[in-house]
């Protein structure tokens, strides 16, 4: 009888171990599946308010405080200056944390359970999230702000004159009175080739 008790005890231990391993495997697969659905935007959004270092083509890099994280663009604060960065221009982010913050579920999905965000609270409101990169550029143009635009291989300075659906014009050169404009040049830049824009 003692031998059977030992056998049953051994079988129970083996079943318990197999069940534990199955749970561990399922948890690992679930974690991998959740990670595969996380975007760079959601990773960056969780780091809003922290210092980040962004890497671009041609060896450029920026390090500053991530003030706003939009699905199309970021706003960095660097030594008091405002820098607009299209999300698509980022090649890599140095030492980004493992946290992420997903968008909350839509109202229609709430009965099935709303997905809670992880990480820090977002630094951007729902209204601001609707402001596209082109809207930001048009606002800068209206303010007549002086900008420095870093493109993939070049840097231009001046004021934005007009903004199209996929490009914008920068009037460079004279930045003083209107009569100085005759000594200026105009450049039309493809928005997709802008790495970042520093706004004075």
ABEGO torsion letter per residue (X at the ends): XAAAAAAAAAAAAAAAAAAAAAAAAAAAAAAAAAAAABBAAAAAAAABGBBBBBBBBGGBBBBBBBABBBAABBBBBBGGBBBBBBAAABABBBGBBABBBBBBBBAAAAAAEBBBBBEBBBABBAAAAABBAAAAAAAAAAAGBBBBBBBBGBBBBEBBABBBAABBBBBBEBABBAAAAAABBBBBBBAAABABBBBX
